[in-house]
Amino acid sequence: MSSDDVRKTIEDTIKAHRVVLFMKGARFAPACGFSASVVGILDGFLPSYHTVDVLEDPAIRDGVKAFSDWPTIPQLYVDGQFVGGADIVKEMHARDELQALLGAEAVGPKQPTMTVSDDALKELRAAAKSMGADGAIMRMEISGKYEHDLYFGEPIAGDVVVDLGGMPLHLDGGSAFRADGVHIGFVNGPNGSGFKIENPNEPARVRQLSPAKLKEMMDGGERFELVDVRTPEEWERASIRSARLLDSDLEKELLAMDRATPLVFQCHHGMRSLQAAEQFVRKGFRYVYNLQGGIDGWSASVDPSVPRY
């Protein structure tokens, strides 16, 4: 796109949505800490807002910096006006100025409905008792990537408090938005015991797939696309049966598929394929897997006839 086309695209986006955040990554999968921090603040006020992933288009990433005359990402726009980056948003939030700027849409989080198993409640009560009388309360934080952290800490002004069988659980505003329907359980297994948190709001994410499980899927005739993201030279040296080498034509074919199509990505050791898999999650695919250990792990544990290099 020309610079004029980029500018028009940015202007049209800002006009089309009351609140726009130009960020690295997506709302439910931030790709940098600064973007994640602003998402966490906005999520405490707004059930929905528009985000633009600047990593998908370098022209937009550079263009919005010139458009706003601001050198960093993320960038927040409200009612067509540039608000600022991460530091300014944090400062406005600390001064209780952000909710007024966001206006009537900033309704704040609703009281989430949460459940807890008897075993988990017993463990939580025992942990609370062991904390003594130091004033610590049980908190849960749910990040923009839906990473759950359950711990004891200090109460914070504006906390949303949920009653879990007589145990008060404190959440910040962003976590409360993400917590509706959460169930806290407790499991005992061969690798130890611990809390198991099930969150129905968690968006699609990349799941790790063992070579043994991939073979089981193949042997069972399951429908999925096995995508090899290595170079053509590596492909010539070794490949997995039914895998397809990712190129521009295959990418177009995949993007035209139903977003419920399972995708399995693989490379040499699993790092490049993880990056590719995350891109397809951001494109809306819901069942995306990364082969643990890549083709090297496949050769070592499943099919030794595939050369290792």
N, C-alpha and C positions, 0 to 999 in steps of 0.2 A: 504493500500500500504506500501511496505517496504521503508526505507529511500532512497534506490537506485532508486526505482520506482518514488518516489516523485521528486528526483533530476532530473531524466530524463524527467519527465513531465514538469518541470519548464524550463529546457534547450530547449526542443522541442517547447514550447510556445514562448520563447524569439527568437528562430531562425525563427519561422514561421511568426513573425510580426515585422515590423521595430520599432514601438513604442508600448510598453506594459506598462500598469499601473496595478499593483497589488493593489487592493483597497478594502475597505469595502463597499459593495453594488455594484450597477451597474452605468454606466455612467449617465443614466437618473434618477437614484434613489440612490444617495450616502447615505450611512448609518452612516457617521460620518462627522464632520465638516472639518477635515484635508483632507479627500478624496474629499469632495465637493470643497475645495479651489483649489486643484490641477486640478480637472476636469474643474473648471471655467477658469483656466489659459490656459490649453491645448485647450479648446474649442475656445479660442481667436485666435488660430493659425491653428488648424487642423480640417477639416470637419469630419474626421474619424480616429480612432485609436482603439487598442484592449485593453479591460479591463478584469481583472480576479477578481471575487468576492471571496475573501478569507474566507468570512463567510460561504460559502457553503461547504468548506472542511477544517477542522482544520489541516489536514496533510499538505495541501498547505500553509496555513497561517503560521504554524511553520516552514515549510520547506523553504519557501522563505526568512525568517529571517536568517536561517542558511546559505542558499545559498549565500546571499549578505553580510552576517556578519553585518546586520543592524537590530536593535531591534524593529523598529516600522513600521506601515502601514499608509499611502500608500508608494509604492516604484515604481519609474519610471525607465524603461530601454529604451534606444535608440540605435539602431544598435548593439544589443547584449551586450551593456555596461550599467552597473548600474550607474544611474545619482545621485539618492538620494531620500530623503523623502520630505515631504511638505515644511519644512523650506528651504532646498536647492533649490527646484524648485522656491519658492517665491523669494529668493535672486537672482537667475539667471535671473528671469523675471524682477526684479527691476533694474538689471545692463544691461538689453537689451542683454543678452547672450543666452537666451533660443531659440529665433527664429533661430539664426545661428546654434545651436546644432540640431534643428529639421530639418534644411535643406530645400531643394526645396519644400517639401510637406507643409511647413509652409507658406501658401499663404495668411493667414489672412482672415478675414471675408469679404464676398461680401456685397455690399450695399443692405440692405433688402428693399423689397417693403411692405409698410404699408398703411393702410387706417384709416380714422377717420370719424365718423358720424358728421352731422352738429351740433347736440346737444352737443356732446362731445367736438367738437372744440370750441363752444361757451363757455363752462365751462372752458376749458383750457386757453382760452384767458382771461377770467375774473380772473382766478387764477394768471396768469402771471402778469396782471395789478396790482393786489393787492400786489404782491411781491415788487413793487416799482422798484427803479433803483439800487438795491444792487448787480447787476451782476449775480444773480442766474439764472440758465437755467433749462429747463425741462429735466429730465432724466428718463429712464426706465431701470430697471435691471430685467433680467430673469434668475433665478437660474438654476442649473442643475436639480432640481426637478420641473422646470417650474412654480415656484412661481413668480408672477409678482409684481413689485413694481414701481409705478409711482410717482415721487416727484420732487421737485425743489432743485437743488444743484449746485456744482461748476463744470465747465468744466474740463476734464482730458485729458492730452496729449494722443493721439491715439484714442480718441473717434470717433465712426462712427456717422455721423449726418444725420438724415432723415428729409425731409421737409414735415410737416403735414399741408397742407393748409396755408402756410406762417408761421407756428410755427415750429422752429427747435427742434428736439427731439434728445438728445444725448444718445448713448448706448456704453457700453464697448464692447470689441471684442467678448467675449463669448455670451453676450446678443444679439449682432447683428447676430450671427450664428443662434440663436433660434427665431429671430423676423420676418423672411420672411413670409409674408402673414398675419401678425397680424392685427386685426381690433379692434379699440378702440371705444366703444359705451358708451352711458350714459342712465341709466335706472332710472325710478321713480316707487317705489312700496310701499306696505304697511309697509315695514320695513325701509323705507328711500330711499335716492337716492345715486347714485355713479357711477363710471366708471365700465364698463363691458368689459373685455379684452378677445377676442377670439383668440386662437393660434392654427392653424392647425398642428403645429409641436409637440404639447404636446403628449408625449407617454402615454401608458396605465397607469392607476393609480387605487388605491382602492377607490371606491365610497361608501359613506354611504347610506344605504337603510333602510327606516323606516319600522316598523312592518306592518303598513297599506299598504304600497306599496308592501311588500312581499305577503300579503294576496291577493292583487289585481292581482299580477302575478300568484299566485296559482289558483285563481278563473277563470282567463282568459286562463288557460291551457298553459301558456308560458313554453318554454323548458329551463330548467336550472338545475344545480346540487346544492342542499342544503347540505352543509357540516358542520357537528357538530364536533368541535375540543375539546370538553370536555373529561373527563375521562369516562370509562365505568360505574363507580359507579354513576356519575352524570347523565349519559344517562338513567340508570335504574330508577332514581328518577323522571325524567321529560324529555320529548322529543317532538319535533315538527313533525307533520305528514309529511312524505316524506323525512325527513332529514336522512342523512347517517353518521355514526360515522367514523371519519377519523382514519384509521390504515394504515399499510404498503401496504396492498392489494389495498385499495381504492386509496391511493396515486399513486401507479403504474397505476391504471386504469385511474385516472384523467390525469396523465402526458402523457398517450397515446392518449388522446382526441384531437380533433381539437382545436387550440388556440383561436378560436372564440366562443367556448362553454361558455355561461355565468355561473359563479360560485358565489354562495352566501355562505359566511362563518358565522357561529354563535357559540357563547360560552355562558357563564353565563351572563356576562354584556357587552361584546363587545371588550375586550382588547386582550385576547388570539387569538380571531378570526381575529383581525386586523393584528396581526403579521403573522399569517398563510396566510392571503390573500395577504400580501405584498410579501411573498415568491413565490406565484404563479404568481404574476405580473412579478417578475424577471425571471420566467420561460417562459415568453412570452404570457401569457393569457391576452386578451385585455378587457374583460368585467368581472371585478371582484368586488364583492360587500361585504360589511361588515354590518351585521344586527345591527342597532343602539339599544343599550340597551340589546342585546342578548336575550336569551330565557326569561329572567326576564321581559324585555320590551314587548315581545310577549304576555306573560301571563297577564301583566297589562293592555294592550290596545287592544288586539285582541281576545285571547282565554283564559278566566279565568279557563277553565277546566284543563289547564296545571299547575301542582303544582309549587308554588314558594318556593324557599329555600334560 
